[in-house]
Amino acid sequence: MQTPANSPTLTLALLPLTLLLILLGVNVALFGDSAIEGPNQIALIIAGVMAALISIRRGVAWSDLQDGMLKVVHVALTPILMLLLIGALASTWMISGIVPTLIVLGLQLADPAWFYAAAAVVCAIVSTAVGSSWTTAATIGVAMMATGQGLGMSLPVTAGAVISGAYFGDKLSPLSDTTNLASGVCGVDLFQHVRYLFLTTLPSFVLALGLFIAMGLTHSAEGQIAQPAEMINAINRNVHTSGWLLLVPALVVFAIVRKMPALPLMFFATLLGSLCSLLFQRELVYLIGGSEDWSGIYRGLIATLVTDNAISTGNAFTDDLLSTSGMAGMLNTIWLILCAVVFGGLMEASGCLTSLLNGLNRLVKGPSSLVATTSGTCGVLNLTASEQYLTLLIAGRMYPELYDQYNLSQKNLSRTLEDSGTVTSVLVPWNTCGAYHATVLGIGTLSYLPFCFFNLISPLMTVLVMRLGWKIETTSPAQNAQ
């Protein structure tokens, strides 16, 4: 990647990112988890303004910076629509009894000692089947969080287990958009890419499971708020739970396997949830709507989709567990995503991003440092571009020639993109993935970050495997010239 003549020096390029990290640290210290409700958005805007001022000072026209912002904002449109629909889906699945049924089932079957590992494995299976960490977190992940809360488990650790499992499946599923993107941008056959991923992904997940098992076996439930039996009784007294409701998640999985696009799928799942609300929870719909007639049904369904709602069980803990926020509950996250992509667009249009990446490229001294630099590039892009698709696309375009220069198969590049780009996006509070999972799971990004063992191990594993030279596929100069 060549540095344009008006790109800032590396020192100047680091200033907006440094300012952002300082402001975010101050926000966390002063506002805690509520930093996502405005302070972090302001931090992103201020850091973006600094990037813009640096570039304007070096002769970049404001129109070019504005075009740079607009170019990346469209990338956020699909995640924003997904967030709105998933907010509606989560509410309808809660009010309809689908999630309460999953919670009751989990409370009946779960063993606290093995809960963290089981949550990771279940989410890994579901995510591999559906090809989406987002869908997994919004459905099975939400039920796992509620089950863990009922069992008195640590919610940050539970969120880490859910995310670890969800991203394991997301990486290995041929249905995953990031898996297809990483293989496609590097010109690697999809199934060869998936098979090559196993060499780093499986060991990373096994190590993560070992840590979750250790944490589960040493867990103390002294801080448990409610006994599982008490929770089950409170739910069953107020919500009709039924095995028939589990047909809805099964239908959603079937639709994903049949390659139904994500946005229509979320609408379809929300529609099924609304239908189940009418069939199984008519009294709740009347209660939310305020009357027992057709207008009450309509108001109840719309309120479920859009605004805050709660199921009153007479148990304060269970009431909190079964509360929903609909589409409105996603607005802070949408605000954060818009500010983040604007910051990313300004960093790219100003040349600051190019200078940062070129600074990383100078670290390449051999195959091992090339993989480590690619991994570091993905981290920087997730911090600055704030969107994992941009991370995969930009890093995937930067390094093919260098991998050829060191006679490394492009599979090594596509694997590193996944090991370092896909899985670390969820660890950045202002990245679309980090903001999304924090909102859906109800746990701040920095709270669950230390327990996303799979996501933390994966970048280290990809560098270690290259360092050891374990089953590294190489090419000949003649092959690279073709």
Secondary structure, DSSP 8 states (H G I E B T S, - for coil): ----TT---HHHHHHHHHHHHHHHHHHHHHHGGGGGGTHHHHHHHHHHHHHHHHHHHTT--HHHHHHHHHHHHGGGHHHHHHHHHHHHHHHHHHHTTHHHHHHHHHHHH--GGGHHHHHHHHHHHHHHHH--HHHHIIIIIHHHHHHHHHTT--HHHHHHHHHHHHHHHHHH-TT-HHHHHHHHHTT--HHHHHHHHHHHHHHHHHHHHHHHHHHHHT---TT--S-HHHHHHHHHHHS---GGGGHHHHHHHHHHHTT--HHHHHHHHHHHHHHHHHHH-HHHHHHHHTSSSHHHHHHHHHHHHHS-B----S-HHHHHHT-B-TGGGGHHHHHHHHHHHHHHHHHHHTTHHHHHHHHHHTT--SHHHHHHHHHHHHHHHHHHT--HHHHHHHHHHHSHHHHHHTTB-HHHHHHHIIIIIITTGGGSTTSHHHHHHHHHHTS-HHHHGGG-HHHHHHHHHHHHHHHHTTT--B--HHHHH-
